[in-house]
Amino acid sequence: MDNKSHFTDLRSVLKRYLYHWPLFLLGLILAAAGAYTYLQTANRVYEVSATILVKDEKKSPEEKSMVPELDQSASPKNAEAEIEILRSKNLINQVVNRFQLWTTYKTKRGLKTLDLYESTPVKFEMVQKAGMLTAHSLEVLIKDKNSFEIENLSGQKQTVAFNTPYKSEFGSWKLKPTDFIDQYIGSTITIEVDDEQAVTNNYVKSLDAHLLDKTAPTIGLFVSDEVPQRGRDFLNGLITAYNDAAMAEQKRKTKSTIDFIDNRLSSLSGELSHAEKSVQGYRSSQGLTDISTQAKTYLENTQSNDSKLNDVNVQLNIINGIEQYVNSSSDNPPSTMGISDPTLVNLVSKLSELQLKRSALLATTPESNPMFNPINKQITLTKQSIKDAISGVKSSLLNSKRELQSVNNRTQSSIRDLPVQERQFVDMKRQQSIKENLYVYLLQKREELALSYASTFTDARIVDNATVGDVKWPRPALISAIALLCGIGLPFLLIFFRDSFNDKVTSRRDIERAVDVPIAGEVSYDTSDNKVIVVNNKHSLLGEQFRTLRTNLYYLHQNRKLSPSAIKLNLHNGSLESSSLHDGNDNHARVTLFTSSIAKEGKSFVSTNTAVALAALRRKTVILEMDLRKPKILMNFDLSPDHIGITDYLTHKANLDSIIRPSGIPYLDIIGSGEISSEPSELLESNKLAELIAELRERYDDVIIDSPPLHLVTDAMIISKLTDINLYVIRQGYTGKEELTFIKEVNDSEKIANLNLVFNGIRTNKYGYGYRYDNSYYSEPQKATFTGSFKRFMSRF
């Protein structure tokens, strides 16, 4: 049962939305037109990409140098770190300034706006800034090859010659004509000038740089642009700037090492010259021409030992230099030549890179910026690690020095027996050899570094230059899908929110949830101008619905209860006979009242056709036009209102026979309202009304009363004291839900007895509730008129 109910609710919802199909059709047409216009006017955005390959972090063993500390070309590279360098503001700012990307040139071509990056007729050149250069737009008209027209600060047109400085609110500037000037004479060019830092930040956000393959250090660079050439220029310029920056850093490191070797060679040159002169002088003074085998062996041994001792001393000197560098605030790192500990070498290299990044950041960011906190912390931690490493290395070198000196002492004591001349000669020769070997080694390394300094090899190898890929935007399929979604979704949301904020009664469920009053019948919406449906179109859905209401009315009168007011009236007359209760089985007429909450809910229409339906059974029926303020019953039967009626009877100006008028329909009479009274409620309170109803009960089978709206005046409540059944008309889509609260109060307080409801004006398609069959079963389809069809069509919006 629940599943069936849910299915019925879903079907009702779908029918309610499908009723507004013209709105959906209009939405789809507008969405399709909008999508087509957008696709025709939107500039295409292309994806431009480039690929580079950075050096591996480690060389193969055969490529490693014997003294890696002096091989400046072997600095390690990390792909993730290189991506951050590629995306740095410093490099991107260089590209922005190189291609002047902070200036764009545009012109209109129909509905399209074209970017003239490749074919701009003029070139903007800033002469002198005046404050911030932020998002300024210039409209210039190219008059001829020599001048252009622009609107000055006072709003007047001014002609300015090319290459002539012009002053505006953001500074002084000038325009230079290009080779394309002839193509744009008479055209208006829009020049948009923005701050270079803002443009740089936009490119930093839009640039996508990531590893294409984790197993290889291949970096892909991607950017989107309306002008493919500008995208290519940007990526190629970025790669060039990256290689230039890497090469400059490499040369800086190599130059620092060369300077250190030059200083050391200068010192060794003097020492070597002094040693050679000492040997030469000693040979001459002592007359030594040969050295014994023992002295030769001693010389070789001592030379080897002294060479090791000299290496230790060199490393100690370098360690002391590093220690001084770490303890100072200098940003110029010392050379690690001769240091054999790889940990210390890596730490010094890492410290150098951190200081380089800090220097690069200082170029664009103040030192007080919180961005310096992480890098300052890393520099501090790295220095501390270097100090710890120095402590261990220095301790090891000092131990080695002591051992070598101990060996030297033992060697010296073992040759004390040699002649003094030979010993002195050996000492001199040993010093000469040490100086000479070290000098030759440094000369060799200097030549290698000089070659590296002069080389033009870059860190990044270009795998693919910047190329233009597919159109990234607009995508016709996606735009069409969005248009379809909007074309359907927006009307859906419009209907949904319109229904959500609709406070009108739209379904039987709304009524049943609010009031505990039975519904005697349902009447569909009448699209025709006929007020008497049962007569004019007997075989119709509406006619059948009124016949159903007529049948239900019979059972309502059978099961009615006597109202407290009627009981009181009978007791006042002194008797309470069964005949006075009018239980439906006697010969007295049934009195039925029709009312509603407000005007235009269709109570006159319903009461008229109910009366006609009763007369069709040959039941003598009379309908009373007791809406004494705005009567409508006579108009429904095309009768003149200029006739005496109820007000005349109540004021004793006419008798009953004189106010009864034939309707033109067999068995149906009408009593009009008569002259409009200024005090209708007072008239209805008189005893004449009870006499009128009592006399009509004797003459007719059914008495139908069309009363005023109950929520506006009290007339219906007064009349209901004399009626048997009271039908309260509610109109779908018109009666407010707040009126249901009023009906509930009336019913709960028993102000009106035997109250039932009639649900009028039901439009199944529009509100998704109502009869599931159409009028084709009851009659031949009527020929539709243009006016009626147009009104029905417009109602679907």
C-alpha positions in Angstrom: 0.0 0.0 0.0 2.8 2.4 0.9 4.6 1.6 -2.4 1.5 2.3 -4.4 1.0 5.6 -2.5 4.6 6.7 -3.2 4.1 5.8 -6.8 1.0 7.9 -7.0 2.7 10.8 -5.3 5.6 10.6 -7.8 3.2 10.5 -10.7 1.3 13.5 -9.3 4.6 15.4 -9.0 5.6 14.6 -12.5 2.3 15.6 -13.9 2.5 18.9 -12.1 5.8 19.7 -13.6 4.9 18.4 -17.1 1.9 20.7 -17.0 4.4 23.6 -17.4 6.1 22.1 -20.4 6.1 25.5 -22.3 8.2 26.9 -19.5 10.7 24.0 -19.9 10.6 24.5 -23.6 11.3 28.2 -23.3 14.1 27.4 -20.8 15.7 25.0 -23.2 15.4 27.5 -26.1 17.0 30.3 -24.1 19.7 28.0 -22.8 20.5 26.7 -26.3 20.6 30.3 -27.6 22.9 31.3 -24.7 25.2 28.3 -25.2 25.4 29.0 -29.0 26.1 32.7 -28.4 28.8 31.8 -25.8 30.5 29.3 -28.1 30.5 31.8 -30.9 31.9 34.7 -28.8 34.1 33.0 -26.2 37.8 33.1 -27.0 39.4 29.6 -27.1 41.8 28.8 -24.3 44.7 26.4 -25.3 46.9 24.3 -23.1 50.6 24.9 -23.7 53.1 22.4 -22.4 56.9 21.8 -22.2 59.1 19.0 -20.8 62.5 19.3 -19.3 64.9 16.7 -17.8 67.0 17.7 -14.8 70.3 16.0 -13.9 70.4 12.9 -11.7 71.3 13.3 -8.1 74.3 10.9 -8.4 76.8 10.2 -11.0 77.9 6.7 -12.0 81.1 5.5 -10.2 83.3 5.9 -13.3 82.2 9.5 -13.5 83.2 10.4 -9.9 86.2 12.6 -9.3 89.0 11.5 -7.0 88.6 14.7 -5.0 84.8 15.3 -5.2 85.1 18.4 -3.0 86.7 20.3 -5.9 84.3 19.0 -8.5 81.7 21.8 -8.5 79.8 20.3 -11.4 78.7 17.4 -9.3 76.3 19.3 -7.0 73.2 17.1 -6.4 69.8 17.9 -7.9 66.4 17.1 -6.5 63.5 17.2 -9.0 61.0 18.3 -6.3 63.3 21.2 -5.3 63.8 22.2 -9.0 60.0 22.3 -9.4 59.8 24.9 -6.6 62.6 26.9 -8.2 60.7 26.8 -11.6 57.6 28.1 -9.8 59.5 30.8 -7.9 58.3 34.4 -8.3 61.8 35.6 -9.1 62.1 33.5 -12.3 58.5 34.1 -13.4 58.9 37.8 -12.8 61.9 37.8 -15.1 59.8 36.2 -17.8 56.9 38.6 -17.2 59.2 41.6 -17.6 61.1 40.1 -20.6 57.9 39.7 -22.7 56.1 42.6 -21.0 53.2 40.3 -20.1 51.8 43.0 -17.7 50.4 44.7 -20.8 47.7 43.3 -23.1 46.3 44.7 -26.3 42.7 43.9 -27.3 40.2 45.0 -30.0 36.5 44.2 -30.8 35.6 42.0 -33.8 31.8 41.9 -33.8 30.8 40.2 -30.5 34.3 38.8 -30.0 37.2 40.4 -28.1 40.5 39.6 -29.8 43.9 39.5 -28.0 46.5 41.2 -30.2 49.6 39.7 -28.5 51.1 38.6 -31.9 49.8 41.4 -34.1 49.5 44.5 -31.8 49.7 47.8 -33.8 51.3 49.7 -30.9 53.7 48.9 -28.1 53.2 50.4 -24.6 56.2 51.8 -22.9 56.3 53.2 -19.4 58.3 56.3 -19.0 57.8 57.1 -15.3 55.4 55.6 -12.8 53.3 57.6 -10.5 52.2 55.3 -7.7 50.9 51.8 -8.1 50.3 50.5 -11.6 47.2 48.5 -10.9 44.6 47.4 -13.5 44.4 50.5 -15.7 42.6 50.3 -19.1 43.3 52.7 -22.0 41.0 53.1 -25.0 43.0 54.5 -28.0 41.8 55.1 -31.5 44.5 54.7 -34.2 44.0 57.7 -36.4 46.9 57.2 -38.8 50.5 56.0 -38.8 51.7 59.0 -36.8 49.0 59.6 -34.1 46.3 58.2 -32.0 43.3 59.6 -30.1 42.6 59.1 -26.4 40.2 60.6 -23.8 42.1 62.8 -21.4 41.4 63.3 -17.7 38.8 66.0 -18.3 36.8 63.7 -20.6 37.8 65.3 -23.9 39.3 63.6 -26.9 42.9 64.4 -27.4 45.2 63.5 -30.3 48.7 62.3 -29.3 51.6 61.5 -31.6 53.4 58.2 -31.4 56.7 58.1 -29.4 55.5 61.2 -27.5 55.2 60.9 -23.7 51.6 61.2 -22.4 50.8 61.8 -18.8 47.8 60.0 -17.1 46.8 59.2 -13.5 49.3 56.3 -13.2 52.3 58.1 -14.7 53.9 59.1 -17.9 54.0 56.7 -20.9 54.2 56.5 -24.7 53.1 54.3 -27.5 55.3 53.1 -30.3 53.9 51.9 -33.6 54.7 48.4 -34.9 54.7 46.8 -38.3 51.0 46.1 -38.0 49.9 49.7 -37.6 48.5 49.9 -41.2 46.0 47.1 -40.5 44.4 48.9 -37.5 44.0 52.5 -38.7 40.6 53.6 -37.6 40.3 50.8 -35.0 40.0 51.2 -31.3 42.6 49.3 -29.2 42.1 48.6 -25.5 45.4 48.6 -23.7 45.2 46.9 -20.2 48.1 47.7 -17.9 48.6 45.9 -14.6 51.1 45.7 -11.9 53.9 43.3 -12.8 53.8 41.7 -9.3 50.1 41.0 -9.7 50.6 39.4 -13.1 53.5 37.4 -11.7 51.3 36.1 -8.9 48.6 35.1 -11.5 51.2 33.1 -13.5 52.5 31.5 -10.3 48.9 30.3 -9.6 48.2 29.2 -13.1 51.5 27.4 -13.8 51.3 23.6 -13.3 54.7 22.0 -12.8 54.9 18.3 -11.8 56.9 15.1 -12.3 55.7 13.2 -15.3 57.5 10.0 -14.2 58.7 9.3 -10.6 61.4 6.9 -12.0 63.0 9.7 -14.1 63.5 13.4 -13.2 61.3 14.6 -16.0 59.3 17.7 -15.2 56.2 18.8 -17.2 55.3 22.5 -17.4 51.7 23.4 -18.3 49.9 26.8 -18.7 46.6 27.8 -20.3 46.3 30.9 -22.5 44.0 32.4 -25.1 47.1 33.2 -27.3 49.1 30.1 -28.0 52.2 32.0 -28.9 52.2 33.9 -25.6 52.0 30.5 -23.7 54.9 29.2 -25.7 56.9 32.3 -25.1 56.2 32.1 -21.4 57.3 28.5 -21.0 60.3 28.7 -23.2 61.3 31.9 -21.4 60.9 30.2 -18.0 63.1 27.3 -19.0 65.7 29.8 -20.3 65.6 31.8 -17.1 65.8 28.6 -15.0 69.0 27.5 -16.9 70.5 31.0 -16.7 70.0 31.1 -13.0 71.4 27.6 -12.5 74.4 28.5 -14.6 75.0 31.7 -12.7 74.9 29.8 -9.4 77.3 27.2 -10.8 79.7 29.8 -12.0 79.6 31.6 -8.6 80.5 28.4 -6.8 83.3 27.6 -9.3 84.7 31.2 -9.1 84.9 30.9 -5.3 86.9 27.7 -5.5 89.2 29.1 -8.2 89.9 32.2 -6.1 90.8 29.9 -3.1 93.2 27.9 -5.3 94.8 31.1 -6.7 95.5 32.3 -3.2 96.9 29.0 -2.3 99.1 28.8 -5.4 100.4 32.3 -4.8 101.5 31.3 -1.3 103.0 27.9 -2.5 104.9 29.6 -5.3 107.0 31.6 -2.9 107.5 28.6 -0.6 108.6 26.4 -3.5 111.0 29.0 -4.8 112.5 29.4 -1.4 112.9 25.6 -1.0 114.6 25.3 -4.4 117.0 28.1 -3.6 117.9 26.5 -0.3 118.7 23.2 -1.9 120.7 24.9 -4.6 122.6 27.0 -2.1 123.3 24.0 0.2 124.6 21.9 -2.6 127.0 24.6 -3.6 128.2 25.4 -0.1 128.6 21.7 0.9 129.8 20.4 -2.5 127.2 17.6 -2.5 126.8 15.9 -5.8 125.2 12.5 -4.8 123.2 11.0 -1.9 123.7 7.6 -0.5 121.2 4.8 -0.9 120.3 5.0 2.8 119.6 8.7 2.5 117.6 8.1 -0.6 115.4 5.5 1.1 115.0 7.8 4.1 114.0 10.6 1.8 111.4 8.5 0.1 109.9 7.3 3.4 110.0 10.7 5.0 108.5 12.3 1.9 105.6 10.0 2.0 105.0 10.6 5.7 105.4 14.3 5.4 103.0 14.4 2.5 100.4 12.8 4.7 101.2 15.2 7.5 100.8 18.1 5.0 97.4 16.8 3.9 96.3 16.7 7.5 97.5 20.2 8.1 95.7 21.4 4.9 92.4 19.7 6.1 92.9 21.3 9.6 93.3 24.7 8.0 90.1 24.1 5.9 88.3 22.9 9.0 89.3 26.0 10.8 88.0 28.1 7.9 84.7 26.3 7.9 84.4 26.7 11.7 85.0 30.4 11.3 82.4 30.6 8.5 79.8 28.8 10.6 80.4 31.0 13.6 80.2 34.2 11.5 77.2 35.8 9.7 78.9 35.6 6.3 76.9 34.3 3.3 80.0 33.4 1.2 80.6 29.7 1.8 84.3 28.5 2.0 85.7 25.7 -0.2 85.7 22.2 1.2 88.8 21.2 -0.9 90.7 18.5 0.9 88.0 17.4 3.3 87.5 13.7 3.2 84.5 13.5 5.4 81.4 13.3 3.1 78.9 14.2 5.8 80.7 17.5 6.5 80.9 18.2 2.8 77.2 17.6 2.2 76.3 19.7 5.3 78.4 22.7 4.0 76.8 22.3 0.5 73.3 22.2 2.1 74.0 25.3 4.1 75.2 27.1 1.0 71.9 26.1 -0.8 69.8 27.3 2.1 71.6 30.6 2.2 71.1 30.9 -1.6 67.4 30.4 -1.2 67.3 32.9 1.6 69.1 35.5 -0.6 66.7 34.8 -3.4 63.7 35.3 -1.1 65.1 38.5 0.2 65.0 39.9 -3.3 61.2 39.9 -3.3 60.2 39.6 0.4 61.1 41.7 3.5 63.1 39.9 6.1 60.4 40.3 8.7 58.0 38.1 6.7 57.0 34.9 8.5 58.1 33.0 5.4 61.7 33.3 6.6 61.0 31.4 9.9 61.3 27.8 8.3 64.5 28.6 6.3 66.1 30.4 9.2 65.4 27.4 11.4 66.9 25.1 8.8 70.1 27.3 8.6 70.5 27.2 12.4 70.0 23.4 12.6 72.5 22.9 9.7 75.1 25.1 11.3 74.8 23.1 14.5 75.2 19.9 12.6 78.3 21.3 10.9 79.7 22.2 14.3 79.1 18.7 15.6 80.7 17.2 12.4 83.7 19.6 12.7 84.3 18.5 16.3 84.5 14.8 15.2 86.6 15.5 12.1 88.9 17.8 13.9 89.5 15.3 16.7 90.3 12.6 14.1 92.7 14.9 12.2 94.5 15.9 15.4 95.0 12.2 16.3 96.4 11.5 12.8 98.7 14.5 13.1 100.1 13.3 16.4 100.7 9.8 15.0 102.5 11.2 11.9 104.6 13.5 14.0 105.4 10.5 16.2 106.6 8.6 13.1 108.6 11.6 12.0 110.3 11.8 15.4 111.2 8.1 15.2 112.5 8.5 11.7 114.6 11.5 12.8 116.1 9.6 15.7 117.0 6.7 13.4 119.0 8.8 11.1 120.9 10.7 13.6 123.9 8.7 12.7 123.9 10.1 9.1 126.2 12.9 8.4 124.9 16.3 9.3 125.3 17.5 5.7 123.2 14.7 4.3 120.5 15.1 6.9 120.2 18.8 6.2 120.2 18.2 2.5 117.5 15.6 2.8 115.4 18.0 4.9 115.7 20.6 2.2 115.0 18.2 -0.6 111.9 16.9 1.2 110.4 20.3 1.7 111.1 21.1 -2.0 109.3 17.9 -3.1 106.3 18.5 -0.9 105.8 22.0 -2.2 106.3 21.0 -5.8 103.8 18.1 -5.6 101.1 20.3 -4.0 101.7 23.1 -6.5 101.3 20.8 -9.5 98.1 19.3 -8.0 96.6 22.7 -7.4 97.5 23.8 -10.9 95.8 20.8 -12.4 92.6 21.4 -10.4 92.6 25.0 -11.3 92.6 24.2 -15.0 89.8 21.8 -14.6 87.7 24.4 -12.7 88.6 27.0 -15.4 87.2 24.7 -18.1 84.0 24.1 -16.0 83.7 27.9 -15.5 83.9 28.6 -19.2 81.4 25.8 -20.1 77.8 26.5 -21.2 76.3 23.2 -20.2 72.9 23.7 -18.5 71.3 21.8 -15.6 68.0 21.2 -17.5 67.9 19.4 -20.8 64.9 20.4 -22.9 63.0 17.2 -23.9 60.1 19.1 -25.6 59.9 22.8 -26.3 56.7 24.5 -25.5 53.9 23.2 -27.8 50.2 23.9 -28.1 47.8 21.2 -27.2 44.1 20.8 -27.5 41.5 23.5 -26.8 41.0 23.5 -23.0 38.0 25.9 -23.1 35.3 26.2 -24.2 34.3 22.6 -24.6 31.1 22.3 -26.7 30.0 19.0 -25.1 30.3 20.5 -21.6 28.7 23.8 -22.5 25.8 21.9 -24.1 25.4 19.7 -21.0 25.4 22.9 -18.8 22.9 24.5 -21.1 20.7 21.4 -21.0 21.0 21.3 -17.2 20.1 25.0 -16.9 17.3 24.8 -19.5 15.7 22.0 -17.4 16.9 22.9 -13.9 16.1 26.6 -13.8 12.4 26.1 -14.8 12.3 23.2 -12.4 13.7 25.4 -9.6 11.4 28.2 -10.5 8.3 25.9 -10.3 9.6 24.3 -7.1 10.2 27.5 -5.3 7.0 29.0 -6.7 5.1 26.0 -5.3 7.1 26.0 -2.1 6.1 29.6 -1.4 2.6 29.0 -2.6 0.2 29.3 0.3 -2.8 28.1 -1.7 -4.7 24.8 -1.3 -3.6 22.5 -4.2 -4.6 19.0 -3.2 -7.1 17.1 -1.2 -4.3 16.1 1.2 -3.9 19.7 2.1 -7.5 19.9 3.2 -7.5 16.5 5.0 -4.4 17.4 7.0 -5.8 20.7 8.2 -9.5 20.1 8.9 -11.6 17.1 9.9 -14.5 17.9 7.7 -15.7 15.5 5.0 -15.5 16.4 1.3 -18.8 16.0 -0.4 -17.6 16.3 -3.9 -14.9 17.5 -6.3 -15.4 19.7 -9.3 -12.9 20.2 -12.2 -11.8 23.5 -13.5 -14.1 24.9 -16.2 -12.3 26.5 -19.1 -15.5 27.5 -20.9 -17.6 30.6 -20.4 -20.7 28.6 -19.6 -22.1 29.0 -16.1 -24.7 26.3 -16.3 -22.7 23.3 -17.3 -25.3 20.6 -16.6 -27.7 22.1 -19.1 -25.4 23.4 -21.8 -23.1 20.4 -21.9 -24.9 17.5 -20.3 -22.5 14.8 -21.4 -19.4 16.3 -19.9 -17.0 15.5 -17.1 -18.2 18.5 -15.1 -21.8 17.5 -15.6 -21.0 14.0 -14.2 -19.2 15.5 -11.3 -22.3 17.6 -10.4 -24.4 14.5 -10.7 -22.0 12.8 -8.3 -22.4 15.8 -5.9 -26.2 15.5 -6.3 -26.0 11.8 -5.2 -23.7 12.6 -2.3 -26.0 15.4 -1.2 -28.9 12.8 -1.0 -26.9 10.7 1.5 -25.8 13.8 3.4 -29.4 14.8 4.0 -30.2 11.2 5.0 -27.5 11.2 7.7 -27.7 14.8 8.8 -27.8 15.8 12.5 -30.1 18.5 13.9 -28.2 21.6 14.8 -28.5 23.0 18.4 -30.0 26.1 17.0 -32.7 24.1 15.2 -33.5 22.2 18.4 -33.7 25.5 20.3 -36.0 26.9 17.6 -38.4 23.9 17.9 -38.4 24.0 21.7 -39.3 27.7 21.4 -42.3 26.7 19.4 -43.4 24.3 22.1 -42.9 21.0 20.4 -40.2 18.6 19.2 -41.9 16.4 16.7 -40.1 14.0 14.5 -41.5 15.8 11.5 -39.8 19.0 12.6 -36.4 17.4 12.4 -36.7 17.0 8.6 -34.8 13.7 8.6 -35.2 13.3 4.8 -38.0 10.8 4.9 -40.9 13.4 5.1 -42.4 15.5 2.4 -40.6 18.7 3.4 -37.9 20.3 1.2 -34.2 19.8 1.8 -32.4 23.1 2.5 -28.8 23.2 1.3 -26.5 26.3 1.8 -23.4 27.0 -0.3 -20.8 29.4 1.1 -17.0 29.9 0.9 -14.3 31.8 2.7 -13.7 34.6 0.2 -15.0 35.8 -3.2 -14.2 34.0 -6.5 -14.0 30.5 -5.0 -16.9 29.4 -7.3 -19.8 29.0 -4.8 -22.3 30.6 -7.1 -21.1 28.3 -10.0 -21.3 25.2 -7.8 -24.7 26.1 -6.3 -26.2 26.9 -9.7 -25.1 23.7 -11.3 -26.1 21.6 -8.3 -29.6 23.1 -8.5 -29.8 22.3 -12.2 -28.7 18.8 -11.5 -31.4 18.4 -8.9 -34.0 19.8 -11.3 -32.9 17.3 -13.9 -34.4 14.6 -11.6 -37.7 16.4 -11.8 -37.3 17.5 -8.2 -38.9 20.9 -7.7 -36.0 23.1 -6.9 -35.6 26.7 -6.0 -32.3 28.6 -5.8 -32.1 31.7 -3.5 -29.7 34.5 -4.4 -28.9 35.4 -0.8 -25.6 37.0 -1.4 -27.3 40.4 -0.9 -24.1 42.3 -1.5 -22.7 40.8 -4.8 -25.5 38.6 -6.3 -24.5 36.5 -9.3 -27.2 33.8 -9.7 -29.4 35.7 -12.0 -26.4 36.5 -14.3 -25.7 32.8 -14.5 -29.1 32.3 -16.0 -29.0 35.5 -18.1 -31.9 37.0 -16.2 -32.3 40.7 -15.5 -31.4 41.7 -11.9 -34.1 44.5 -12.1 -36.8 42.5 -10.3 -38.1 42.3 -6.8 -36.6 39.7 -4.6 -35.5 38.6 -1.2 -34.8 42.0 0.3 -38.3 43.1 -0.8 -39.8 40.1 0.9 -37.9 40.6 4.1 -39.0 44.3 4.2 -42.6 43.3 3.6 -42.7 45.0 0.2 -43.6 41.8 -1.7 -45.0 38.4 -1.1 -43.5 35.1 -1.9 -45.3 34.4 -5.2 -44.2 37.8 -6.6 -40.5 37.2 -6.1 -40.3 33.6 -7.5 -39.1 33.7 -11.1 -38.8 30.8 -13.6 -35.2 30.0 -14.6 -36.1 28.7 -18.1 -35.1 25.2 -16.9 -37.9 22.8 -16.0 -38.5 22.2 -12.3 -36.1 25.0 -11.4 -37.1 28.4 -10.0 -35.1 31.4 -8.9 -35.5 34.0 -6.2 -33.2 36.9 -6.8 -31.7 39.1 -4.2 -33.8 42.1 -5.1 -32.8 45.6 -4.3 -29.3 45.9 -2.8 -29.7 46.7 0.9 -27.4 48.8 3.1 -28.0 46.5 6.1 -28.3 42.9 4.8 -27.2 41.2 8.0 -30.0 43.0 10.0 -32.6 41.8 7.4 -31.4 38.2 7.6 -31.8 38.3 11.4 -35.5 39.0 11.1 -38.2 36.3 11.5 -39.3 36.9 7.9 -36.3 34.8 6.8 -37.5 31.8 8.8 -41.0 32.2 7.4 -39.5 32.3 3.9 -37.6 29.1 4.4 -40.5 27.4 6.1 -42.9 28.2 3.3 -40.4 27.1 0.6 -40.0 23.8 2.4 -43.7 23.3 1.8 -43.6 24.2 -1.9 -40.3 22.6 -3.1 -38.3 19.4 -2.9 -34.9 21.2 -2.7 -34.0 24.7 -1.6 -30.5 25.8 -2.6 -29.1 28.9 -1.0 -26.2 30.9 -2.4 -24.8 32.9 0.5 -22.0 35.4 0.9 -18.4 34.3 1.8 -18.4 33.3 5.5 -14.9 34.8 6.3 -15.9 38.2 5.0 -19.5 38.6 6.5 -21.6 36.8 9.0 -24.6 36.3 6.6 -23.9 32.6 6.0 -23.7 31.9 9.7 -27.1 33.5 10.2 -28.7 31.7 7.4 -27.2 28.3 8.4 -29.5 28.2 11.5 -32.3 27.4 9.1 -30.6 25.0 6.7 -30.1 21.2 6.8 -26.8 20.8 5.0 -24.0 23.4 4.6 -21.5 23.1 1.8 -18.3 25.0 2.0 -16.6 25.6 -1.4 -12.8 25.6 -1.6 -11.1 26.4 -4.9 -7.8 24.7 -5.9 -4.9 27.1 -6.3 -7.0 30.1 -5.1 -8.1 29.4 -1.5 -5.3 30.2 0.9 -4.2 27.6 3.4 -4.9 30.0 6.2 -8.6 29.7 5.3 -8.4 26.0 6.3 -7.6 27.2 9.8 -10.7 29.4 9.8 -12.8 26.4 8.6 -11.5 24.3 11.3 -12.4 26.9 13.9 -15.9 27.2 12.5 -16.4 23.4 12.6 -14.8 22.8 16.0 -17.0 25.6 17.6 -20.1 24.1 15.9 -21.1 27.5 14.6 -22.4 25.8 11.5 -23.9 22.3 11.7 -23.6 19.6 9.1 -20.7 21.2 7.4 -19.2 19.5 4.3 -16.7 20.7 1.7 -16.7 20.9 -2.0 -13.3 21.0 -3.7 -13.8 23.2 -6.8 -11.6 24.3 -9.8 -9.4 21.2 -9.9 -6.7 21.2 -12.6 -5.1 17.8 -12.6 -2.2 18.7 -15.0 -1.3 21.9 -13.3 -1.3 20.7 -9.7 -0.9 17.0 -10.2 -4.1 16.2 -8.3 -7.5 15.3 -9.6 -9.4 12.8 -11.7 -7.3 10.5 -13.8 -9.7 10.5 -16.8 -10.6 13.2 -19.3 -13.7 14.4 -21.0 -13.5 12.2 -24.1 -15.6 9.5 -22.5 -18.6 11.8 -22.0 -18.7 13.8 -25.2 -17.2 14.5 -28.5 -14.2 16.8 -28.2 -15.3 20.4 -28.7 -13.6 22.6 -31.3 -11.0 24.7 -29.6 -11.0 28.4 -30.2 -7.8 30.4 -30.6 -8.5 32.6 -27.5 -9.2 29.6 -25.3 -6.2 27.7 -26.6 -4.0 30.8 -26.1 -5.2 31.3 -22.5 -4.7 27.6 -21.6 -1.2 27.7 -23.2 -0.2 30.9 -21.2 -1.6 29.4 -18.0 1.1 26.6 -18.3 3.8 29.2 -17.6 
